[in-house]
Amino acid sequence: MSAFGLWLRRGFGLLALGFGAAGLFGLGSTLVDAIRGGASMLALLPMVGIAMVFILPMLVVGWRWLKSGPVSPSTEPAAAADRAGWLGGLLVLALVAGLVVGGGYWFKSANRDLIELTKAREADLAAVRPAVLRFRSERGRYPAQLADLVPDYLPRLPESLINREGMDSVLKLGYWADSEVARARFHRHRGPDSSAEYDFVKGTMTYDQ
């Protein structure tokens, strides 16, 4: 195998191992969050099985490619190709690490507003719940919108519960109600399965899994 071929093979091996390790970490985090949220292990088994179908082959192939060595009848060219292969693989690994770190920094920066907003909403929704329940007991229905609580039941609505014109749709708070139900829904971070829902009737918060 030429030095360039070995360079590519080991580079892609490191890349596959990196993605496989990231997949395992993501799967583990998802399982922990789901179990904390009350999901049963039986319900999670199909998800684990599907994930491992992709993760395990990636780890196996990555390891085999990473361990591949040069094929040469001459010892000196083989050693040179081996060194070149390792240097190329490390270069690809450094590139992948840079992309992961840069992507993580971007994700954290893009979600900073949502993280702070989520903390405020979790506290403010519980704080306005008594006003919502009093509205229901006095008028026979829940408020059509949270702004209806002002000024008879609240002097003002908390800033975290107000949707402003031109606001990013991901930052907006959804609210719906009828005579029996009143709920609010919002994103906790940018991405799928990121929503939280607050039930004013029960006073409970649930999260997407």
N, C-alpha and C positions, 0 to 999 in steps of 0.2 A: 504494500500500500504506500503511495507517495506521501510526502510530508503534507501536501495540501489536502489530500483525501483524509489523512489522519486528523488534521486540523479541523476539518468540517465534521468528521464523525464524532470526535470528542467534544467539540463545541455543541453539537446538537444533543449529545448525551447529557452534558451538563444542563442544557436548556430543558430537556425532558425531565430530568431529575428535579430541577427547580420548579417546574410547573406541577409535577406530581406532589412534591412536598407542600407547595402552596395549596393544592387541592385537598390534601389530607388535613392541613391546618384549617382551611375553610369548612370542611366537612365536620371536623371536631367542634369548631365554634358553633356551627349551626345546630349540631346535636345537643350541645350544652344549653344553648338558648331555648331550644324546643322543649327539652326535658324540664327546665326551670319554668317554662310556660305551661306545663301540665300535660304535654303530649306523651302518649304511651310509646314504649319501645317497639311494640308490635306495629304501630302505625308508621314508625320511622324506618322499619326494615326495608321496605321497597326502595326508599330514597337512598339508603346506604348501599343497597345492592347495585342500583343503577350507577351511583357515583363510583363505586369500586371497579366497575367494569371499565371505566375510563382511566381511573387513577393507577390501578395496579399494572396494567400493560405499559403505561407511560414510565413508571418507575423501573420495571424490568428492562424495557428497551433502553432507557437512559443509562442504566447500570452496565448493560452489555456493551453499549457503544463507548461508554467511558473507559471500560477495561480493555477495549480493543487495542492491539499492538501492531506495529509495522511488520509487514511481510517482505523480507528482503534476504537474498542469499549472502549479502555482505554485512558484517557486524557494524562497521563504521557508518554506512548509510542508514542502517536500521536505527542506530542510536541517535543520529541526527534527526531522523524522521520522528522518533519518539519524543525528543525534546521539542521539536516544532509542534507536534500534536498537543503536548501539554500546554505550551505557551498559547497556542491558538484557542484551546479549550478554556484556559483561564481568562483570555481576552473576552470570549463570548460570555463567560460567567460574570465578568465585571460589567459588561454591557447590560445583561439581564438584571443584575443587582441595581444598577443605576436606574433602569426603567422602573423596577419595583419601588425603590425608595422615592423616586420622583413622582410616580403615580400615587403612592401613599400620602406624600406631602400634599399633592393636589387634592386628593379625596378629603383629607383632613381640613384643608383650607376651604373647600367648597361646602363642607358640612358644618363649619364652625357656627354659622348663623342658625342652622337647624338644631344643633346641639343645645345652644343657649335657649332658643325658642321653645324647645321641647321641655326643658327643665321648668321654664316659667309656666307653660301651659299645664303641665301636670299639677302644679300647685294652684294655679288660678281656676282651673275647672272645678277642683274640689272646693275652692273657696266660694264660688258662685252657686254651687249646688243648692244650698239652703234657700237662696232667692228663687231658683227655678222651681223647687218643690212648693214654696209658698205661693208662687204664681199659679201653679196647678191646683192647689187646694182652694184658692180664692176664686179662680176663674173657670175651673173645670177642664182646663186644657193646659198643655205646656206652651211656652212662648214660641211663636213661629220663627223668631230669630232672637239671638241673645241680646241684641240691642233693645228689644221690647222690655227688658228688665229695668231700663233706665227711663225716668228717674224714680218710679214708684217703689222699686224693689232694690235698686242699687244706685248710688250717687253717680257712678260712672262704670263703664266696662273696662276691665284690665286690658292693657295695651296688647298683651299676647293673644287675646281673643278677638281682635279687630282685624278684618280683612280690608286693606287699603287699595285704592285704585292704582293699577299698574304694578301691583305686587306679584312677584314670581309665583306661579301657580303651585309650585312645590311647597311654598311657605304658607299657603292659605289654609284656613281652618274650615272644615266642612261641618255643617250642623243640620239636622233634620228632626222633626218632631210631629206627633199627632196627639190624640187625647190620651194615649197609653205609653208612648215611647218618646224619649228625648235623648239624643246621642250626638257626640262630637267626634270627628275623625280628622287626623292630621298625620303628616309624614314625620318620622324621626330622623331619617337621613335620606340622601339621594340614592335611589336604587330600589329594586324589587323587594317585596316583603318587608317594607319599612314603615308600615302604618301602625298607628295606635288608635284605639277607639275607647271613648269614655262614655259610660252609661250613667246618666244623671239619676235614673230611677234606683239603680242598685248601688251607685257610688263606686263602681269598679272600672279598672282600666284593663283592656286586653290588647295584646300585640299580635301582629301577623307572624306566622311561623313558616 
